[in-house]
Amino acid sequence: ILLEIIPNKKNKLQKWIELKISIELLTKAYEITLENIGKASLAYMSKIIDNWLSSGIKTAEDVEKSQEQYKNKQKL
């Protein structure tokens, strides 16, 4: 049903379904998108998720750990 509602977004959504991206990870990407650009953007979310996957980040917990490590590096 969702894919019928937004057919131009079908490829991204289908990819996430095939990769079995969790709702928690999608939610985290959505929250970060809103924080960073102030609006919902499937393209921006897609970049975030692609970056996470290429970095080996697969869960919301992985995201939290990665963000904490980044913050710690910034303090040095």
PDB file of N, CA, C and O in Angstrom:
ATOM      1  N   ILE A   1       0.841  -1.194   0.000  1.00  0.00           N
ATOM      2  CA  ILE A   1       0.000   0.000   0.000  1.00  0.00           C
ATOM      3  C   ILE A   1       0.880   1.248   0.000  1.00  0.00           C
ATOM      4  O   ILE A   1       0.646   2.169  -0.783  1.00  0.00           O
ATOM      5  N   LEU A   2       1.896   1.287   0.878  1.00  0.00           N
ATOM      6  CA  LEU A   2       2.765   2.452   0.960  1.00  0.00           C
ATOM      7  C   LEU A   2       3.439   2.733  -0.371  1.00  0.00           C
ATOM      8  O   LEU A   2       3.581   3.889  -0.769  1.00  0.00           O
ATOM      9  N   LEU A   3       3.856   1.676  -1.060  1.00  0.00           N
ATOM     10  CA  LEU A   3       4.531   1.856  -2.337  1.00  0.00           C
ATOM     11  C   LEU A   3       3.591   2.401  -3.402  1.00  0.00           C
ATOM     12  O   LEU A   3       4.032   3.065  -4.340  1.00  0.00           O
ATOM     13  N   GLU A   4       2.293   2.123  -3.262  1.00  0.00           N
ATOM     14  CA  GLU A   4       1.317   2.655  -4.204  1.00  0.00           C
ATOM     15  C   GLU A   4       1.065   4.140  -3.952  1.00  0.00           C
ATOM     16  O   GLU A   4       0.755   4.886  -4.881  1.00  0.00           O
ATOM     17  N   ILE A   5       1.195   4.558  -2.721  1.00  0.00           N
ATOM     18  CA  ILE A   5       0.939   5.943  -2.357  1.00  0.00           C
ATOM     19  C   ILE A   5       2.033   6.858  -2.900  1.00  0.00           C
ATOM     20  O   ILE A   5       1.753   7.963  -3.362  1.00  0.00           O
ATOM     21  N   ILE A   6       3.261   6.400  -2.842  1.00  0.00           N
ATOM     22  CA  ILE A   6       4.381   7.229  -3.285  1.00  0.00           C
ATOM     23  C   ILE A   6       5.247   6.458  -4.278  1.00  0.00           C
ATOM     24  O   ILE A   6       6.360   6.042  -3.955  1.00  0.00           O
ATOM     25  N   PRO A   7       4.726   6.275  -5.480  1.00  0.00           N
ATOM     26  CA  PRO A   7       5.436   5.444  -6.456  1.00  0.00           C
ATOM     27  C   PRO A   7       6.814   5.971  -6.837  1.00  0.00           C
ATOM     28  O   PRO A   7       7.691   5.175  -7.171  1.00  0.00           O
ATOM     29  N   ASN A   8       7.034   7.270  -6.798  1.00  0.00           N
ATOM     30  CA  ASN A   8       8.346   7.806  -7.150  1.00  0.00           C
ATOM     31  C   ASN A   8       9.400   7.504  -6.089  1.00  0.00           C
ATOM     32  O   ASN A   8      10.591   7.696  -6.333  1.00  0.00           O
ATOM     33  N   LYS A   9       8.988   7.044  -4.942  1.00  0.00           N
ATOM     34  CA  LYS A   9       9.912   6.686  -3.864  1.00  0.00           C
ATOM     35  C   LYS A   9      10.068   5.166  -3.747  1.00  0.00           C
ATOM     36  O   LYS A   9      10.734   4.670  -2.839  1.00  0.00           O
ATOM     37  N   LYS A  10       9.457   4.450  -4.661  1.00  0.00           N
ATOM     38  CA  LYS A  10       9.391   2.997  -4.588  1.00  0.00           C
ATOM     39  C   LYS A  10      10.767   2.341  -4.503  1.00  0.00           C
ATOM     40  O   LYS A  10      10.955   1.416  -3.713  1.00  0.00           O
ATOM     41  N   ASN A  11      11.734   2.801  -5.301  1.00  0.00           N
ATOM     42  CA  ASN A  11      13.039   2.149  -5.321  1.00  0.00           C
ATOM     43  C   ASN A  11      13.743   2.205  -3.976  1.00  0.00           C
ATOM     44  O   ASN A  11      14.298   1.203  -3.523  1.00  0.00           O
ATOM     45  N   LYS A  12      13.726   3.370  -3.331  1.00  0.00           N
ATOM     46  CA  LYS A  12      14.369   3.497  -2.030  1.00  0.00           C
ATOM     47  C   LYS A  12      13.677   2.637  -0.991  1.00  0.00           C
ATOM     48  O   LYS A  12      14.333   1.923  -0.232  1.00  0.00           O
ATOM     49  N   LEU A  13      12.376   2.701  -0.955  1.00  0.00           N
ATOM     50  CA  LEU A  13      11.628   1.919   0.027  1.00  0.00           C
ATOM     51  C   LEU A  13      11.799   0.427  -0.218  1.00  0.00           C
ATOM     52  O   LEU A  13      11.967  -0.342   0.728  1.00  0.00           O
ATOM     53  N   GLN A  14      11.758   0.019  -1.464  1.00  0.00           N
ATOM     54  CA  GLN A  14      11.929  -1.396  -1.805  1.00  0.00           C
ATOM     55  C   GLN A  14      13.315  -1.877  -1.382  1.00  0.00           C
ATOM     56  O   GLN A  14      13.461  -2.990  -0.875  1.00  0.00           O
ATOM     57  N   LYS A  15      14.329  -1.043  -1.590  1.00  0.00           N
ATOM     58  CA  LYS A  15      15.694  -1.393  -1.195  1.00  0.00           C
ATOM     59  C   LYS A  15      15.770  -1.617   0.314  1.00  0.00           C
ATOM     60  O   LYS A  15      16.386  -2.581   0.769  1.00  0.00           O
ATOM     61  N   TRP A  16      15.145  -0.729   1.088  1.00  0.00           N
ATOM     62  CA  TRP A  16      15.179  -0.861   2.537  1.00  0.00           C
ATOM     63  C   TRP A  16      14.441  -2.118   2.991  1.00  0.00           C
ATOM     64  O   TRP A  16      14.858  -2.777   3.943  1.00  0.00           O
ATOM     65  N   ILE A  17      13.362  -2.443   2.317  1.00  0.00           N
ATOM     66  CA  ILE A  17      12.622  -3.660   2.647  1.00  0.00           C
ATOM     67  C   ILE A  17      13.485  -4.884   2.356  1.00  0.00           C
ATOM     68  O   ILE A  17      13.570  -5.801   3.172  1.00  0.00           O
ATOM     69  N   GLU A  18      14.122  -4.890   1.190  1.00  0.00           N
ATOM     70  CA  GLU A  18      14.976  -6.023   0.809  1.00  0.00           C
ATOM     71  C   GLU A  18      16.168  -6.178   1.743  1.00  0.00           C
ATOM     72  O   GLU A  18      16.588  -7.298   2.035  1.00  0.00           O
ATOM     73  N   LEU A  19      16.716  -5.058   2.215  1.00  0.00           N
ATOM     74  CA  LEU A  19      17.850  -5.102   3.134  1.00  0.00           C
ATOM     75  C   LEU A  19      17.424  -5.358   4.578  1.00  0.00           C
ATOM     76  O   LEU A  19      18.260  -5.492   5.472  1.00  0.00           O
ATOM     77  N   LYS A  20      16.116  -5.424   4.788  1.00  0.00           N
ATOM     78  CA  LYS A  20      15.538  -5.663   6.112  1.00  0.00           C
ATOM     79  C   LYS A  20      15.990  -4.622   7.123  1.00  0.00           C
ATOM     80  O   LYS A  20      16.353  -4.943   8.255  1.00  0.00           O
ATOM     81  N   ILE A  21      15.958  -3.355   6.686  1.00  0.00           N
ATOM     82  CA  ILE A  21      16.283  -2.247   7.573  1.00  0.00           C
ATOM     83  C   ILE A  21      15.182  -2.167   8.633  1.00  0.00           C
ATOM     84  O   ILE A  21      13.996  -2.149   8.304  1.00  0.00           O
ATOM     85  N   SER A  22      15.577  -2.119   9.886  1.00  0.00           N
ATOM     86  CA  SER A  22      14.600  -2.114  10.975  1.00  0.00           C
ATOM     87  C   SER A  22      13.861  -0.786  11.059  1.00  0.00           C
ATOM     88  O   SER A  22      14.356   0.252  10.619  1.00  0.00           O
ATOM     89  N   ILE A  23      12.687  -0.843  11.625  1.00  0.00           N
ATOM     90  CA  ILE A  23      11.889   0.365  11.859  1.00  0.00           C
ATOM     91  C   ILE A  23      12.664   1.304  12.774  1.00  0.00           C
ATOM     92  O   ILE A  23      12.617   2.521  12.592  1.00  0.00           O
ATOM     93  N   GLU A  24      13.378   0.754  13.759  1.00  0.00           N
ATOM     94  CA  GLU A  24      14.161   1.575  14.675  1.00  0.00           C
ATOM     95  C   GLU A  24      15.246   2.363  13.924  1.00  0.00           C
ATOM     96  O   GLU A  24      15.469   3.542  14.200  1.00  0.00           O
ATOM     97  N   LEU A  25      15.908   1.705  12.985  1.00  0.00           N
ATOM     98  CA  LEU A  25      16.957   2.373  12.218  1.00  0.00           C
ATOM     99  C   LEU A  25      16.345   3.439  11.304  1.00  0.00           C
ATOM    100  O   LEU A  25      16.893   4.535  11.183  1.00  0.00           O
ATOM    101  N   LEU A  26      15.236   3.133  10.674  1.00  0.00           N
ATOM    102  CA  LEU A  26      14.551   4.121   9.837  1.00  0.00           C
ATOM    103  C   LEU A  26      14.092   5.315  10.672  1.00  0.00           C
ATOM    104  O   LEU A  26      14.198   6.464  10.243  1.00  0.00           O
ATOM    105  N   THR A  27      13.585   5.030  11.859  1.00  0.00           N
ATOM    106  CA  THR A  27      13.137   6.101  12.754  1.00  0.00           C
ATOM    107  C   THR A  27      14.301   6.994  13.146  1.00  0.00           C
ATOM    108  O   THR A  27      14.171   8.218  13.169  1.00  0.00           O
ATOM    109  N   LYS A  28      15.436   6.387  13.452  1.00  0.00           N
ATOM    110  CA  LYS A  28      16.631   7.147  13.825  1.00  0.00           C
ATOM    111  C   LYS A  28      17.074   8.033  12.652  1.00  0.00           C
ATOM    112  O   LYS A  28      17.403   9.202  12.855  1.00  0.00           O
ATOM    113  N   ALA A  29      17.087   7.497  11.454  1.00  0.00           N
ATOM    114  CA  ALA A  29      17.459   8.278  10.275  1.00  0.00           C
ATOM    115  C   ALA A  29      16.477   9.432  10.064  1.00  0.00           C
ATOM    116  O   ALA A  29      16.877  10.538   9.700  1.00  0.00           O
ATOM    117  N   TYR A  30      15.210   9.169  10.293  1.00  0.00           N
ATOM    118  CA  TYR A  30      14.187  10.211  10.153  1.00  0.00           C
ATOM    119  C   TYR A  30      14.413  11.325  11.173  1.00  0.00           C
ATOM    120  O   TYR A  30      14.350  12.506  10.832  1.00  0.00           O
ATOM    121  N   GLU A  31      14.678  10.946  12.428  1.00  0.00           N
ATOM    122  CA  GLU A  31      14.919  11.935  13.482  1.00  0.00           C
ATOM    123  C   GLU A  31      16.141  12.796  13.159  1.00  0.00           C
ATOM    124  O   GLU A  31      16.108  14.014  13.337  1.00  0.00           O
ATOM    125  N   ILE A  32      17.206  12.169  12.690  1.00  0.00           N
ATOM    126  CA  ILE A  32      18.418  12.902  12.339  1.00  0.00           C
ATOM    127  C   ILE A  32      18.162  13.835  11.160  1.00  0.00           C
ATOM    128  O   ILE A  32      18.680  14.950  11.115  1.00  0.00           O
ATOM    129  N   THR A  33      17.362  13.370  10.211  1.00  0.00           N
ATOM    130  CA  THR A  33      16.994  14.206   9.074  1.00  0.00           C
ATOM    131  C   THR A  33      16.275  15.463   9.551  1.00  0.00           C
ATOM    132  O   THR A  33      16.601  16.571   9.126  1.00  0.00           O
ATOM    133  N   LEU A  34      15.308  15.288  10.425  1.00  0.00           N
ATOM    134  CA  LEU A  34      14.570  16.443  10.944  1.00  0.00           C
ATOM    135  C   LEU A  34      15.480  17.386  11.715  1.00  0.00           C
ATOM    136  O   LEU A  34      15.364  18.604  11.580  1.00  0.00           O
ATOM    137  N   GLU A  35      16.391  16.836  12.530  1.00  0.00           N
ATOM    138  CA  GLU A  35      17.316  17.664  13.297  1.00  0.00           C
ATOM    139  C   GLU A  35      18.232  18.471  12.382  1.00  0.00           C
ATOM    140  O   GLU A  35      18.493  19.647  12.633  1.00  0.00           O
ATOM    141  N   ASN A  36      18.715  17.833  11.326  1.00  0.00           N
ATOM    142  CA  ASN A  36      19.722  18.464  10.477  1.00  0.00           C
ATOM    143  C   ASN A  36      19.164  19.429   9.441  1.00  0.00           C
ATOM    144  O   ASN A  36      19.778  20.459   9.162  1.00  0.00           O
ATOM    145  N   ILE A  37      18.012  19.109   8.868  1.00  0.00           N
ATOM    146  CA  ILE A  37      17.499  19.986   7.805  1.00  0.00           C
ATOM    147  C   ILE A  37      16.115  20.566   8.101  1.00  0.00           C
ATOM    148  O   ILE A  37      15.599  21.379   7.335  1.00  0.00           O
ATOM    149  N   GLY A  38      15.525  20.144   9.209  1.00  0.00           N
ATOM    150  CA  GLY A  38      14.263  20.747   9.637  1.00  0.00           C
ATOM    151  C   GLY A  38      13.024  20.300   8.902  1.00  0.00           C
ATOM    152  O   GLY A  38      11.951  20.875   9.084  1.00  0.00           O
ATOM    153  N   LYS A  39      13.157  19.277   8.068  1.00  0.00           N
ATOM    154  CA  LYS A  39      11.979  18.766   7.357  1.00  0.00           C
ATOM    155  C   LYS A  39      12.243  17.314   6.952  1.00  0.00           C
ATOM    156  O   LYS A  39      13.385  16.856   6.945  1.00  0.00           O
ATOM    157  N   ALA A  40      11.186  16.615   6.622  1.00  0.00           N
ATOM    158  CA  ALA A  40      11.304  15.232   6.161  1.00  0.00           C
ATOM    159  C   ALA A  40      11.841  15.223   4.731  1.00  0.00           C
ATOM    160  O   ALA A  40      11.397  15.996   3.882  1.00  0.00           O
ATOM    161  N   SER A  41      12.799  14.340   4.483  1.00  0.00           N
ATOM    162  CA  SER A  41      13.365  14.210   3.143  1.00  0.00           C
ATOM    163  C   SER A  41      13.836  12.775   2.957  1.00  0.00           C
ATOM    164  O   SER A  41      14.788  12.327   3.596  1.00  0.00           O
ATOM    165  N   LEU A  42      13.158  12.072   2.078  1.00  0.00           N
ATOM    166  CA  LEU A  42      13.520  10.687   1.825  1.00  0.00           C
ATOM    167  C   LEU A  42      14.918  10.592   1.224  1.00  0.00           C
ATOM    168  O   LEU A  42      15.651   9.646   1.511  1.00  0.00           O
ATOM    169  N   ALA A  43      15.291  11.550   0.403  1.00  0.00           N
ATOM    170  CA  ALA A  43      16.629  11.558  -0.200  1.00  0.00           C
ATOM    171  C   ALA A  43      17.702  11.705   0.872  1.00  0.00           C
ATOM    172  O   ALA A  43      18.714  11.005   0.835  1.00  0.00           O
ATOM    173  N   TYR A  44      17.491  12.602   1.818  1.00  0.00           N
ATOM    174  CA  TYR A  44      18.455  12.816   2.897  1.00  0.00           C
ATOM    175  C   TYR A  44      18.544  11.572   3.776  1.00  0.00           C
ATOM    176  O   TYR A  44      19.635  11.134   4.140  1.00  0.00           O
ATOM    177  N   MET A  45      17.384  11.008   4.114  1.00  0.00           N
ATOM    178  CA  MET A  45      17.367   9.766   4.896  1.00  0.00           C
ATOM    179  C   MET A  45      18.129   8.662   4.181  1.00  0.00           C
ATOM    180  O   MET A  45      18.878   7.909   4.803  1.00  0.00           O
ATOM    181  N   SER A  46      17.938   8.573   2.897  1.00  0.00           N
ATOM    182  CA  SER A  46      18.592   7.537   2.112  1.00  0.00           C
ATOM    183  C   SER A  46      20.110   7.672   2.186  1.00  0.00           C
ATOM    184  O   SER A  46      20.821   6.674   2.306  1.00  0.00           O
ATOM    185  N   LYS A  47      20.598   8.898   2.116  1.00  0.00           N
ATOM    186  CA  LYS A  47      22.050   9.127   2.228  1.00  0.00           C
ATOM    187  C   LYS A  47      22.555   8.698   3.597  1.00  0.00           C
ATOM    188  O   LYS A  47      23.607   8.068   3.706  1.00  0.00           O
ATOM    189  N   ILE A  48      21.807   9.038   4.639  1.00  0.00           N
ATOM    190  CA  ILE A  48      22.188   8.644   5.995  1.00  0.00           C
ATOM    191  C   ILE A  48      22.263   7.124   6.085  1.00  0.00           C
ATOM    192  O   ILE A  48      23.256   6.577   6.564  1.00  0.00           O
ATOM    193  N   ILE A  49      21.227   6.449   5.632  1.00  0.00           N
ATOM    194  CA  ILE A  49      21.173   4.992   5.728  1.00  0.00           C
ATOM    195  C   ILE A  49      22.270   4.349   4.886  1.00  0.00           C
ATOM    196  O   ILE A  49      22.909   3.395   5.328  1.00  0.00           O
ATOM    197  N   ASP A  50      22.492   4.854   3.695  1.00  0.00           N
ATOM    198  CA  ASP A  50      23.575   4.330   2.850  1.00  0.00           C
ATOM    199  C   ASP A  50      24.932   4.481   3.541  1.00  0.00           C
ATOM    200  O   ASP A  50      25.751   3.563   3.511  1.00  0.00           O
ATOM    201  N   ASN A  51      25.166   5.636   4.161  1.00  0.00           N
ATOM    202  CA  ASN A  51      26.421   5.852   4.885  1.00  0.00           C
ATOM    203  C   ASN A  51      26.554   4.888   6.057  1.00  0.00           C
ATOM    204  O   ASN A  51      27.628   4.338   6.302  1.00  0.00           O
ATOM    205  N   TRP A  52      25.465   4.689   6.771  1.00  0.00           N
ATOM    206  CA  TRP A  52      25.507   3.747   7.892  1.00  0.00           C
ATOM    207  C   TRP A  52      25.841   2.344   7.412  1.00  0.00           C
ATOM    208  O   TRP A  52      26.706   1.673   7.977  1.00  0.00           O
ATOM    209  N   LEU A  53      25.155   1.908   6.374  1.00  0.00           N
ATOM    210  CA  LEU A  53      25.375   0.553   5.878  1.00  0.00           C
ATOM    211  C   LEU A  53      26.809   0.367   5.388  1.00  0.00           C
ATOM    212  O   LEU A  53      27.412  -0.681   5.623  1.00  0.00           O
ATOM    213  N   SER A  54      27.356   1.364   4.715  1.00  0.00           N
ATOM    214  CA  SER A  54      28.724   1.248   4.222  1.00  0.00           C
ATOM    215  C   SER A  54      29.735   1.283   5.367  1.00  0.00           C
ATOM    216  O   SER A  54      30.876   0.850   5.207  1.00  0.00           O
ATOM    217  N   SER A  55      29.307   1.806   6.535  1.00  0.00           N
ATOM    218  CA  SER A  55      30.169   1.844   7.715  1.00  0.00           C
ATOM    219  C   SER A  55      29.933   0.652   8.641  1.00  0.00           C
ATOM    220  O   SER A  55      30.559   0.550   9.696  1.00  0.00           O
ATOM    221  N   GLY A  56      29.042  -0.237   8.253  1.00  0.00           N
ATOM    222  CA  GLY A  56      28.759  -1.409   9.072  1.00  0.00           C
ATOM    223  C   GLY A  56      27.719  -1.175  10.152  1.00  0.00           C
ATOM    224  O   GLY A  56      27.519  -2.029  11.015  1.00  0.00           O
ATOM    225  N   ILE A  57      27.064  -0.041  10.114  1.00  0.00           N
ATOM    226  CA  ILE A  57      26.033   0.279  11.102  1.00  0.00           C
ATOM    227  C   ILE A  57      24.720  -0.335  10.636  1.00  0.00           C
ATOM    228  O   ILE A  57      24.224  -0.039   9.549  1.00  0.00           O
ATOM    229  N   LYS A  58      24.164  -1.207  11.496  1.00  0.00           N
ATOM    230  CA  LYS A  58      22.952  -1.933  11.092  1.00  0.00           C
ATOM    231  C   LYS A  58      21.803  -1.819  12.080  1.00  0.00           C
ATOM    232  O   LYS A  58      20.677  -2.213  11.776  1.00  0.00           O
ATOM    233  N   THR A  59      22.083  -1.279  13.267  1.00  0.00           N
ATOM    234  CA  THR A  59      21.041  -1.175  14.287  1.00  0.00           C
ATOM    235  C   THR A  59      21.038   0.226  14.887  1.00  0.00           C
ATOM    236  O   THR A  59      21.993   0.987  14.733  1.00  0.00           O
ATOM    237  N   ALA A  60      19.947   0.549  15.572  1.00  0.00           N
ATOM    238  CA  ALA A  60      19.862   1.835  16.256  1.00  0.00           C
ATOM    239  C   ALA A  60      20.941   1.926  17.333  1.00  0.00           C
ATOM    240  O   ALA A  60      21.471   3.007  17.589  1.00  0.00           O
ATOM    241  N   GLU A  61      21.269   0.803  17.961  1.00  0.00           N
ATOM    242  CA  GLU A  61      22.329   0.787  18.967  1.00  0.00           C
ATOM    243  C   GLU A  61      23.674   1.128  18.328  1.00  0.00           C
ATOM    244  O   GLU A  61      24.480   1.851  18.913  1.00  0.00           O
ATOM    245  N   ASP A  62      23.910   0.605  17.132  1.00  0.00           N
ATOM    246  CA  ASP A  62      25.144   0.933  16.406  1.00  0.00           C
ATOM    247  C   ASP A  62      25.221   2.436  16.132  1.00  0.00           C
ATOM    248  O   ASP A  62      26.296   3.031  16.209  1.00  0.00           O
ATOM    249  N   VAL A  63      24.093   3.037  15.816  1.00  0.00           N
ATOM    250  CA  VAL A  63      24.050   4.472  15.546  1.00  0.00           C
ATOM    251  C   VAL A  63      24.442   5.241  16.802  1.00  0.00           C
ATOM    252  O   VAL A  63      25.253   6.165  16.748  1.00  0.00           O
ATOM    253  N   GLU A  64      23.858   4.850  17.933  1.00  0.00           N
ATOM    254  CA  GLU A  64      24.162   5.518  19.193  1.00  0.00           C
ATOM    255  C   GLU A  64      25.653   5.426  19.518  1.00  0.00           C
ATOM    256  O   GLU A  64      26.268   6.415  19.915  1.00  0.00           O
ATOM    257  N   LYS A  65      26.225   4.243  19.349  1.00  0.00           N
ATOM    258  CA  LYS A  65      27.654   4.048  19.618  1.00  0.00           C
ATOM    259  C   LYS A  65      28.493   4.912  18.694  1.00  0.00           C
ATOM    260  O   LYS A  65      29.459   5.537  19.130  1.00  0.00           O
ATOM    261  N   SER A  66      28.134   4.950  17.435  1.00  0.00           N
ATOM    262  CA  SER A  66      28.868   5.737  16.449  1.00  0.00           C
ATOM    263  C   SER A  66      28.802   7.225  16.781  1.00  0.00           C
ATOM    264  O   SER A  66      29.809   7.928  16.691  1.00  0.00           O
ATOM    265  N   GLN A  67      27.633   7.700  17.159  1.00  0.00           N
ATOM    266  CA  GLN A  67      27.475   9.108  17.513  1.00  0.00           C
ATOM    267  C   GLN A  67      28.283   9.452  18.760  1.00  0.00           C
ATOM    268  O   GLN A  67      28.885  10.523  18.842  1.00  0.00           O
ATOM    269  N   GLU A  68      28.294   8.549  19.721  1.00  0.00           N
ATOM    270  CA  GLU A  68      29.061   8.773  20.943  1.00  0.00           C
ATOM    271  C   GLU A  68      30.559   8.822  20.635  1.00  0.00           C
ATOM    272  O   GLU A  68      31.277   9.672  21.160  1.00  0.00           O
ATOM    273  N   GLN A  69      31.023   7.910  19.785  1.00  0.00           N
ATOM    274  CA  GLN A  69      32.438   7.912  19.399  1.00  0.00           C
ATOM    275  C   GLN A  69      32.792   9.209  18.676  1.00  0.00           C
ATOM    276  O   GLN A  69      33.863   9.772  18.903  1.00  0.00           O
ATOM    277  N   TYR A  70      31.907   9.681  17.814  1.00  0.00           N
ATOM    278  CA  TYR A  70      32.145  10.930  17.082  1.00  0.00           C
ATOM    279  C   TYR A  70      32.240  12.096  18.048  1.00  0.00           C
ATOM    280  O   TYR A  70      33.129  12.939  17.923  1.00  0.00           O
ATOM    281  N   LYS A  71      31.323  12.151  19.017  1.00  0.00           N
ATOM    282  CA  LYS A  71      31.334  13.243  20.006  1.00  0.00           C
ATOM    283  C   LYS A  71      32.620  13.209  20.822  1.00  0.00           C
ATOM    284  O   LYS A  71      33.202  14.254  21.112  1.00  0.00           O
ATOM    285  N   ASN A  72      33.063  12.013  21.191  1.00  0.00           N
ATOM    286  CA  ASN A  72      34.291  11.883  21.961  1.00  0.00           C
ATOM    287  C   ASN A  72      35.495  12.358  21.159  1.00  0.00           C
ATOM    288  O   ASN A  72      36.389  12.990  21.722  1.00  0.00           O
ATOM    289  N   LYS A  73      35.542  12.076  19.881  1.00  0.00           N
ATOM    290  CA  LYS A  73      36.641  12.535  19.022  1.00  0.00           C
ATOM    291  C   LYS A  73      36.635  14.055  18.916  1.00  0.00           C
ATOM    292  O   LYS A  73      37.695  14.678  18.857  1.00  0.00           O
ATOM    293  N   GLN A  74      35.447  14.655  18.892  1.00  0.00           N
ATOM    294  CA  GLN A  74      35.326  16.110  18.779  1.00  0.00           C
ATOM    295  C   GLN A  74      35.861  16.811  20.023  1.00  0.00           C
ATOM    296  O   GLN A  74      36.322  17.949  19.945  1.00  0.00           O
ATOM    297  N   LYS A  75      35.803  16.139  21.165  1.00  0.00           N
ATOM    298  CA  LYS A  75      36.267  16.718  22.417  1.00  0.00           C
ATOM    299  C   LYS A  75      37.797  16.765  22.490  1.00  0.00           C
ATOM    300  O   LYS A  75      38.354  17.566  23.240  1.00  0.00           O
ATOM    301  N   LEU A  76      38.469  15.922  21.725  1.00  0.00           N
ATOM    302  CA  LEU A  76      39.940  15.866  21.786  1.00  0.00           C
ATOM    303  C   LEU A  76      40.601  17.028  21.120  1.00  0.00           C
ATOM    304  O   LEU A  76      41.829  17.110  21.096  1.00  0.00           O
TER     305      LEU A  76
END
